[in-house]
């Protein structure tokens, strides 16, 4: 998500591995935190719990959803869609086709269930990125994924 949003806002090609058909299960951050707290409060010692969002979607469709949100909130100067920036790149060797987990045990034993659906969580995520460009839009590292060149950013924040 960070790469898609950053590249789109910078007007740069949005890299999508392969044909974008790899599927991921997305979980909104607040739901993830609530699940971790539920495990800490009520989980069995030594037990394990899968945490999933029930939001499986292909990488290409996710990119298109993000681009549509950006088209609404931060249109491109030339009026074209951010989705026009999608560029397919060579897939990573051994890249998993699908990441998804069954969180039925966490739901049954802990009473936890995700509150956000993909559309609402994605909307909140895009809005957060737009509201925090100082954290997300370091153009000196626009070719890096967030976090890979963050040592400079961490030092700046700690000062």
PyMOL commands that set and color helices and strands:
alter all, ss='L'
color gray80, all
select helices_A, chain A and resi 2-10+29-42+59-73+82-85+104-110+118-131+133-136+139-141+151-158
alter helices_A, ss='H'
color red, helices_A
select strands_A, chain A and resi 14-17+23-25+56-58+86-89+98-99
alter strands_A, ss='S'
color yellow, strands_A
deselect
rebuild
show_as cartoon
